[in-house]
Structures are given as C-alpha cells and as structure tokens.
Amino acid sequence: MSVYRLNKLIRLAPNMTAGRSTVAMQPQRHNTSHSAQAADTPGHTSFKTLAITTPKPFVFHVELHRPNKLNAINKQMWLEIKDCFEGLSTNPDCRAIVLSASGKHFTAGIDLSDMMNLGQQLSDTDDCARKGYILERVIKLYQDSISALEQCPKPVITAVHQACIGAGVDLITASDIRYCTQDAFFQVKEVEIGMAADVGTLQRLPKAIGSQSLARELCFTGRRFEASEAHSCGLVSRVFPDKESLVTGALALAEQIANKSPIAVQTTKANMVYSLEHTNQEGLDHIRWYNKLNLQSEDFAQAVAAQLTKDDKPIFAKL
Ligand SMILES: CC/C=C\C=C\CC(=O)SCCNC(=O)CCNC(=O)[C@H](O)C(C)(C)COP(=O)(O)OP(=O)(O)OC[C@H]1O[C@@H](n2cnc3c(N)ncnc32)[C@H](O)[C@@H]1OP(=O)(O)O
C-alpha cells in the first residue's frame, strides 16, 4: 500500500477521546466494540501483522501481531512497520507511540522461513550481479523499515517482553525510549546465523548503551543478555515485573508526552536525533533555526502562561 493511501486511512481514525478506538487493526485481536466498528468502517484497511489501537488521546499503540510465529518479522511485517510509522509521522492525532508485541515473545527476529524464500528467489538467476541487486533492494527496504521509527517525529516507546532477538534489537534501538519486563532477554544474534547485522544495530546499539566495548562484545559473540544487564548498560531505562505493568507504564509515559506541546516534543526529538550524528555546534545551530520559529508559536505562549497560572494541563492545537 502506498504511504499516501495509508496516511489517508490513518487520518480516518475517529477523533481522539479517552477510551479505545481502533484503526487499521486485526479485528479479532481487540474484542472491544470499537474494534468491530472500525473494522466495519468503509475505507478502513487491516494490517495483517500489526494491531493498532488508540487507547488514550493522541496516543497510538502499535503491536507486533504474529503471535503464532513469535512475531518473527516476515516481508509483510517489514513493509507494514514502514507504512505504519510513515503514516503516523503525519497524523495530527498521534503525538506518542507505544510499540509492544502480542503473544509469548516480543520478537524472534527475522522470519527464517522468509529468508529461505529469499534464497529461492536468488536461485532464479545465476548472475551474481543480479543476485546482488535483489539483495540490495531487500536490505534497503528492511533498513528503511527500521529507520522509520527514528525518522518518525513522534516519540516511540518500545515495550519488550521475553525474547527480543536479532532484528528485534535493530528495531528497539531505533526507538526513543525502551522499557522491558524482568523476564525479557536480548540477543544480537546475526553472527550466529552467519551474517553481520545490517539494519541498524551496529550503528545504534553502541550509541544507545554508550559503550563500544560492550556493544562489540554483544555483536561479536551473539551472547544472550537479560533485563538486568540491559538496564544496567542503559539499553532499557525501566524494568517492570510483568507485561501488564510494562504496557501500562509505557502508555502512561506516552500519555504524559502527548499532553505536552507537540511542537516542543517533536522539535526535541528532531534535535536529539540530529545531534547524535553532528557536532555540538551543529546541533546548536540546528535548534536555533527551529526555535526562531517555534518561540513565536502559540504553544510556547500557552505553556508559559500555564506555568505561571499553575494550569497543569494546557490544551495544544493539533500539529
Ligand atoms: C536483510 C536482513 C535483515 C535483518 C536480519 C536480521 C537477522 C536476525 O534477526 S538474526 C535472528 C534470527 N532469529 C533467530 O535465530 C531466533 C531463533 N529462535 C529462538 O531463538 C527461539 O525460538 C526463541 C525466539 C528464543 C523462542 O524460544 P521458544 O519460546 O522456546 O520457542 P521455540 O520452540 O524455539 O520456537 C517455536 C517455533 O517457532 C519457530 N521459530 C523460532 N524463531 C523463528 C524465526 N526467527 N523464524 C521462523 N520461525 C521461528 C521455531 O522453529 C519453532 O517452530 P516449530 O515448527 O514449532 O518447531
């Protein structure tokens, strides 16, 4: 589906009011009346591998949803992740996103059966250059899928339970904030399947944990590590006792973010992502350019007034 069409569909979401409305979802996943309504709405489409709900005003909850396949990421899921986050990027009803997963594990990484299909496709030609072109396109598509989280202007909070393997680590390191359950475990497993990780972990993990030494150890060995180590090295910032409290905590954080000025939050994300790759001076130049506009916005005036009057919930216009 084109990004244009997806944007249009996501924009059809019912107005955000407290409560649960569902867009582009798996009807059987959420047995609320809202799900049925949304599923029946003409023009609504369904993602096959993602379930999307809007549990709080301006908060979208995206779930990896191939529970019977341990949320292994097949081609369809790669495409849908990209479409979904690109669509939410321009959706004015979305200010913060929680990404979690249904079923036993967060994700078993790339779908290995799908990889076998790719092998079949490659065997259709004997020409190594043509095989190379096929692989180039696939890798680029998968990279873009993961990068859609980082490029999405809205903060993305990932909530990991149980296994987060291979491509799962690529995925979560492209998010803004990571939480997990105490039974979560992580593995940069690519070397174990005979490849170098190529969709983001090697670039983002060292920055996320702030240690080249540990990142290289994890990437060279593919050793599994648990929630406690993920927390102590800074890969995740909070650990919850179970999945229910994890998702509740992640949604509460998303709600807190969604109550802030969307201009302030989205500019903050843009500048923090930019500053990861640039010098301090370049980062300062970048934010100065943004803020010479943003400090004239009604959000700024309203937020300052709210501070002075101790109004803890100023209402900001959609962005
Ligand atoms: C261009 C390339 C871009 C990106 C590349 C990314 C690379 C990677 O993602 S590398 C990592 C690949 N994933 C794995 O190696 C995971 C292997 N699986 C496991 O380690 C375990 O299954 C587990 C995730 C820890 C879960 O363990 P458990 O709960 O005990 O379940 P199992 O009994 O092991 O598995 C049940 C069932 O699922 C099948 N399965 C597991 N993982 C995958 C997978 N990634 N793809 C496809 N299928 C998977 C497993 O074979 C079992 O199948 P049965 O038919 O029931 O035997």
The ligand as an SDF file (V2000), in Angstrom:
LIG
                    3D

 57 59  0  0  0  0  0  0  0  0999 V2000
   18.3780   -8.3720    5.4200 C   0  0  0  0  0  0  0  0  0  0  0  0
   18.4180   -8.9660    6.7720 C   0  0  0  0  0  0  0  0  0  0  0  0
   17.7420   -8.1190    7.7460 C   0  0  0  0  0  0  0  0  0  0  0  0
   17.6250   -8.4240    9.0430 C   0  0  0  0  0  0  0  0  0  0  0  0
   18.2540   -9.5880    9.6510 C   0  0  0  0  0  0  0  0  0  0  0  0
   18.0420   -9.9490   10.9110 C   0  0  0  0  0  0  0  0  0  0  0  0
   18.7420  -11.1150   11.4560 C   0  0  0  0  0  0  0  0  0  0  0  0
   18.0990  -11.7560   12.6430 C   0  0  0  0  0  0  0  0  0  0  0  0
   17.0070  -11.4350   13.0480 O   0  0  0  0  0  0  0  0  0  0  0  0
   19.0610  -12.9680   13.3630 S   0  0  0  0  0  0  0  0  0  0  0  0
   17.9510  -13.7360   14.4470 C   0  0  0  0  0  0  0  0  0  0  0  0
   17.0870  -14.7830   13.7730 C   0  0  0  0  0  0  0  0  0  0  0  0
   16.2660  -15.4140   14.7770 N   0  0  0  0  0  0  0  0  0  0  0  0
   16.6420  -16.4860   15.4340 C   0  0  0  0  0  0  0  0  0  0  0  0
   17.6620  -17.0810   15.1960 O   0  0  0  0  0  0  0  0  0  0  0  0
   15.6810  -16.8960   16.5160 C   0  0  0  0  0  0  0  0  0  0  0  0
   15.6340  -18.3830   16.6870 C   0  0  0  0  0  0  0  0  0  0  0  0
   14.6490  -18.7030   17.6920 N   0  0  0  0  0  0  0  0  0  0  0  0
   14.8980  -18.7580   19.0030 C   0  0  0  0  0  0  0  0  0  0  0  0
   15.9740  -18.4570   19.4790 O   0  0  0  0  0  0  0  0  0  0  0  0
   13.7730  -19.2500   19.8660 C   0  0  0  0  0  0  0  0  0  0  0  0
   12.7910  -19.7940   19.0370 O   0  0  0  0  0  0  0  0  0  0  0  0
   13.1200  -18.1530   20.7430 C   0  0  0  0  0  0  0  0  0  0  0  0
   12.7740  -16.9140   19.9460 C   0  0  0  0  0  0  0  0  0  0  0  0
   14.0730  -17.7710   21.8830 C   0  0  0  0  0  0  0  0  0  0  0  0
   11.8120  -18.6990   21.3630 C   0  0  0  0  0  0  0  0  0  0  0  0
   12.0580  -19.9020   22.0570 O   0  0  0  0  0  0  0  0  0  0  0  0
   10.8160  -20.8140   22.4610 P   0  0  0  0  0  0  0  0  0  0  0  0
    9.7690  -19.9870   23.1260 O   0  0  0  0  0  0  0  0  0  0  0  0
   11.3830  -21.9410   23.2380 O   0  0  0  0  0  0  0  0  0  0  0  0
   10.1810  -21.2940   21.0980 O   0  0  0  0  0  0  0  0  0  0  0  0
   10.7490  -22.4140   20.1010 P   0  0  0  0  0  0  0  0  0  0  0  0
   10.1970  -23.7240   20.4970 O   0  0  0  0  0  0  0  0  0  0  0  0
   12.2240  -22.2890   19.9900 O   0  0  0  0  0  0  0  0  0  0  0  0
   10.1240  -21.9460   18.7160 O   0  0  0  0  0  0  0  0  0  0  0  0
    8.7330  -22.1690   18.3890 C   0  0  0  0  0  0  0  0  0  0  0  0
    8.6100  -22.2590   16.9010 C   0  0  0  0  0  0  0  0  0  0  0  0
    8.9700  -21.0180   16.3040 O   0  0  0  0  0  0  0  0  0  0  0  0
    9.9360  -21.2360   15.2840 C   0  0  0  0  0  0  0  0  0  0  0  0
   10.8070  -20.0500   15.1870 N   0  0  0  0  0  0  0  0  0  0  0  0
   11.5430  -19.5170   16.1630 C   0  0  0  0  0  0  0  0  0  0  0  0
   12.1840  -18.4430   15.7100 N   0  0  0  0  0  0  0  0  0  0  0  0
   11.8720  -18.3090   14.4260 C   0  0  0  0  0  0  0  0  0  0  0  0
   12.2460  -17.3620   13.4120 C   0  0  0  0  0  0  0  0  0  0  0  0
   13.0810  -16.3440   13.6750 N   0  0  0  0  0  0  0  0  0  0  0  0
   11.7260  -17.5180   12.2030 N   0  0  0  0  0  0  0  0  0  0  0  0
   10.8800  -18.5200   11.9150 C   0  0  0  0  0  0  0  0  0  0  0  0
   10.4740  -19.4330   12.8350 N   0  0  0  0  0  0  0  0  0  0  0  0
   10.9770  -19.3210   14.0720 C   0  0  0  0  0  0  0  0  0  0  0  0
   10.6910  -22.4480   15.7920 C   0  0  0  0  0  0  0  0  0  0  0  0
   11.3990  -23.0250   14.7460 O   0  0  0  0  0  0  0  0  0  0  0  0
    9.5620  -23.2850   16.2990 C   0  0  0  0  0  0  0  0  0  0  0  0
    8.8970  -23.8770   15.1910 O   0  0  0  0  0  0  0  0  0  0  0  0
    8.2510  -25.3330   15.3110 P   0  0  0  0  0  0  0  0  0  0  0  0
    7.6890  -25.5810   13.9480 O   0  0  0  0  0  0  0  0  0  0  0  0
    7.2230  -25.2040   16.3850 O   0  0  0  0  0  0  0  0  0  0  0  0
    9.3720  -26.2410   15.6800 O   0  0  0  0  0  0  0  0  0  0  0  0
  1  2  1  0
  2  3  1  0
  3  4  2  0
  4  5  1  0
  5  6  2  0
  6  7  1  0
  7  8  1  0
  8  9  2  0
  8 10  1  0
 10 11  1  0
 11 12  1  0
 12 13  1  0
 13 14  1  0
 14 15  2  0
 14 16  1  0
 16 17  1  0
 17 18  1  0
 18 19  1  0
 19 20  2  0
 19 21  1  0
 21 22  1  0
 21 23  1  0
 23 24  1  0
 23 25  1  0
 23 26  1  0
 26 27  1  0
 27 28  1  0
 28 29  2  0
 28 30  1  0
 28 31  1  0
 31 32  1  0
 32 33  2  0
 32 34  1  0
 32 35  1  0
 35 36  1  0
 36 37  1  0
 37 38  1  0
 37 52  1  0
 38 39  1  0
 39 40  1  0
 39 50  1  0
 40 41  1  0
 40 49  1  0
 41 42  2  0
 42 43  1  0
 43 44  1  0
 43 49  2  0
 44 45  1  0
 44 46  2  0
 46 47  1  0
 47 48  2  0
 48 49  1  0
 50 51  1  0
 50 52  1  0
 52 53  1  0
 53 54  1  0
 54 55  2  0
 54 56  1  0
 54 57  1  0
M  END
$$$$
